[in-house]
Amino acid sequence: MIKVILIDDEPLARQIVKEYLANFKEIEIVAECGDGFEAVKAIQQHNPALIFLDIQMPKINGFETLELIEKKPSVIFTTAFDEYALKAFEQNAVDYLLKPFNQERFEKAVKKFIDSNSPLEKDSANSPFEKGVRGIDNHSSNQKIEQFESVSKKHTEEAHRVVVKNGTSILILPTTQIIYIEAYDDYVKIFNNETFYLKKKTMSYYEEVLDPSQFVRIHRSFILNLNYLTKIEALDKNNNLALLKNGAKIPLSRTGYSKLKEILNL
């Protein structure tokens, strides 16, 4: 049996998916979740092969939910918002269903997952992104891609909060509490007053998403929250440090120093 979890804050939406799945006898629904927190626990408990995931949900959204899962299942997104499709396929989504979708469109997505997991299909399949773009709801691929590329990658939620794991707990950290961000191999360290949290994201990602009037990349390895800057200290003619309220000292690159002087009108 193929284990599946339904994740959507709308009970009616979950019910429709359940009814559509009734035709697939090889699929077993092992859990239903109304928010991302429930979903993370259910996925860890049941280890499903496939999840149907809404994007806009209370507490944490669908993308934030995926970030918190170490062993990610295959995903079919079910959402009323088409602007997230490009980002969804960057997550190697099987498909992206726009609500309201009919049973025929739904079954096409499920069969795509089943076929892609058969040995024959795996040998000859295209990349998940290419397959997914062909499956976008009732529009030509080129037309949709053009629309997606015109959409800003910045999302309001991500600009004001960061979802992090602290052991087995999940925390929602307001960006106002972030002092600075430091590059750390394939991760970043996000520092607040008490500790730091690891996120598998890039410095470029946060440089793009966070409010540029508050967060400044002052070095290849550091992004600073200006609200925590207390002083710029000169080490010598070409080297400077940013001194922060928590006592941390962060190096400034020449470009970073120029950015700070411009922003602070120095």
C-alpha positions in Angstrom: 0.0 0.0 0.0 1.1 3.6 -0.7 0.8 5.6 2.5 -0.6 9.1 2.0 -1.2 12.2 4.3 -3.6 15.0 3.5 -2.5 18.4 4.8 -5.0 21.3 4.4 -6.7 23.6 6.9 -10.0 23.3 5.1 -11.9 20.1 6.1 -14.0 20.3 2.9 -10.8 20.4 0.8 -9.5 17.3 2.6 -12.9 15.5 2.1 -12.8 16.2 -1.7 -9.3 14.7 -1.9 -10.4 11.7 0.1 -13.3 11.1 -2.3 -11.0 11.4 -5.4 -8.6 9.0 -3.9 -11.3 6.3 -3.4 -10.6 5.1 -7.0 -7.0 4.2 -6.0 -7.2 1.0 -4.1 -3.4 0.9 -3.7 -3.4 4.1 -1.6 -4.0 4.3 2.1 -4.7 7.6 3.9 -2.8 7.3 7.2 -3.5 10.8 8.5 -5.2 14.1 8.0 -3.7 17.4 9.2 -5.2 20.9 9.6 -1.9 22.7 9.9 1.9 22.4 9.4 2.7 21.5 13.0 0.4 18.5 12.9 1.8 17.6 9.5 5.4 17.5 10.7 4.5 15.1 13.5 2.3 12.9 11.3 5.0 12.6 8.6 7.6 11.7 11.2 5.3 9.1 12.7 3.9 7.5 9.5 6.7 8.1 6.9 4.3 8.5 4.0 5.3 8.0 0.4 3.2 11.0 -0.8 1.5 14.0 0.8 -1.1 16.4 -0.6 -0.1 19.8 0.7 -1.8 23.1 0.9 0.4 26.2 0.9 -1.5 29.0 2.7 -2.2 27.6 6.2 -2.4 29.0 9.7 0.7 28.9 11.9 3.2 27.8 9.3 2.8 27.5 5.5 3.4 24.5 3.3 6.9 25.5 2.3 7.9 26.0 5.9 6.4 22.6 6.8 8.7 21.0 4.2 11.7 22.7 5.6 11.2 21.0 8.9 11.0 17.5 7.5 14.3 15.6 7.2 13.1 12.7 5.1 10.8 14.4 2.6 8.0 12.4 0.9 6.8 13.2 -2.6 4.5 16.2 -2.7 1.4 17.2 -4.7 0.5 20.7 -3.9 -3.2 21.6 -3.6 -3.7 25.4 -3.5 -5.8 28.3 -4.7 -2.7 30.4 -5.4 -0.9 30.0 -8.7 2.0 32.3 -7.8 3.8 29.7 -5.8 4.1 27.1 -8.6 7.6 27.8 -9.7 8.8 27.6 -6.1 6.9 24.4 -5.7 8.7 22.7 -8.6 12.0 23.9 -7.2 11.0 21.6 -4.3 10.7 18.8 -6.8 6.9 18.6 -6.5 5.2 15.8 -8.4 2.4 18.2 -9.4 0.7 21.5 -8.6 -3.1 21.4 -8.5 -5.0 24.7 -8.5 -8.3 24.7 -6.6 -10.9 24.0 -7.7 -9.6 21.0 -9.6 -11.8 18.3 -11.0 -11.4 14.5 -10.5 -9.8 14.0 -14.0 -7.1 16.5 -13.3 -6.5 15.1 -9.8 -6.2 11.5 -11.0 -3.7 12.6 -13.7 -1.5 14.0 -10.9 -1.8 10.8 -8.8 -1.0 8.6 -11.8 2.0 10.7 -12.5 3.3 9.9 -9.0 2.6 6.2 -9.4 4.2 6.0 -12.8 7.3 7.9 -11.7 7.8 5.4 -8.9 7.7 2.4 -11.2 11.1 1.1 -12.4 10.3 1.6 -16.1 9.3 5.2 -15.6 12.3 6.0 -13.4 14.7 5.0 -16.1 13.1 7.1 -18.8 11.5 10.0 -16.8 12.4 13.6 -17.3 13.3 15.8 -14.4 10.6 16.5 -11.8 10.6 20.2 -12.8 10.0 19.4 -16.5 7.3 16.9 -15.7 5.6 19.2 -13.3 5.5 22.2 -15.6 3.8 20.1 -18.2 1.2 19.2 -15.6 0.2 22.7 -14.5 -3.5 23.1 -14.5 -5.1 23.7 -17.9 -2.5 26.2 -19.3 0.4 25.8 -21.7 3.8 25.5 -20.1 5.4 28.5 -21.7 2.5 30.8 -20.8 2.6 29.7 -17.1 6.4 29.9 -16.8 6.3 33.5 -18.1 3.7 34.3 -15.5 5.7 32.6 -12.7 8.9 34.4 -13.6 7.2 37.8 -13.4 6.1 37.1 -9.8 8.3 38.4 -7.0 10.0 35.7 -5.0 9.5 37.7 -1.8 6.7 36.5 0.4 5.3 38.6 3.2 5.4 35.8 5.8 9.0 35.0 5.1 10.0 38.6 5.3 8.7 38.9 8.9 9.4 35.5 10.5 11.6 32.5 10.3 10.5 29.0 11.3 13.3 27.0 13.1 13.7 23.7 14.9 15.0 23.6 18.4 15.5 20.0 19.2 12.1 18.4 18.8 10.3 21.8 19.1 9.3 24.1 16.3 9.7 27.9 16.9 8.4 30.8 14.9 11.1 33.5 15.2 10.1 37.1 14.4 12.7 38.8 12.2 12.8 41.6 14.7 14.5 39.2 17.1 17.3 38.2 14.6 20.6 39.9 15.5 22.6 38.6 12.6 22.9 35.7 10.2 26.2 33.9 9.5 27.1 31.5 6.6 27.9 28.0 7.8 28.8 25.5 5.0 25.5 24.5 3.4 23.5 26.1 6.2 23.2 29.5 7.9 23.3 30.3 11.6 20.5 32.6 12.7 21.4 34.4 15.9 19.0 35.9 18.5 19.7 37.0 22.0 19.7 33.5 23.5 21.3 31.2 20.9 21.5 30.4 17.2 19.5 28.1 15.0 20.6 26.3 11.8 18.6 26.6 8.6 19.4 24.9 5.3 19.2 28.1 3.3 21.6 30.4 1.6 22.8 33.9 2.4 21.5 35.0 -0.9 18.1 33.8 0.0 17.9 35.9 3.1 19.5 38.8 1.5 16.6 38.8 -1.1 13.8 38.0 1.3 14.5 40.1 4.4 13.6 43.8 4.6 16.6 45.7 3.0 16.0 48.7 5.2 16.6 46.6 8.3 19.0 43.8 7.2 22.2 44.5 5.4 24.8 42.1 4.0 28.0 43.5 5.4 30.3 40.7 4.5 30.2 37.6 2.3 29.4 35.5 5.5 27.3 38.0 7.5 23.9 39.7 7.3 23.3 42.3 10.1 20.1 43.6 11.6 20.8 47.3 11.8 18.7 47.7 15.0 21.4 45.8 16.9 24.3 47.8 15.6 26.0 50.0 18.3 29.3 51.0 16.8 31.7 50.6 13.9 35.2 50.1 15.1 38.3 50.6 12.9 41.0 48.0 13.2 43.3 49.6 10.6 43.0 51.5 7.4 41.2 48.8 5.5 39.5 46.7 8.2 36.5 47.5 10.3 34.2 45.7 12.8 30.5 46.0 13.5 29.9 46.0 17.3 26.5 44.7 18.3 24.3 45.1 21.4 24.9 41.5 22.4 28.6 42.0 22.4 29.3 40.3 19.1 31.9 41.7 16.7 31.4 41.1 13.0 33.9 41.8 10.3 32.9 44.4 7.6 34.0 43.9 4.0 34.9 47.0 2.0 31.6 46.7 0.2 29.7 46.1 3.4 31.4 49.1 5.0 30.3 51.2 2.1 26.7 50.0 2.3 26.6 50.8 6.0 28.0 54.3 5.5 25.4 55.0 2.8 22.5 53.7 4.8 23.6 55.5 8.0 24.4 58.7 6.1 28.0 58.6 7.4 
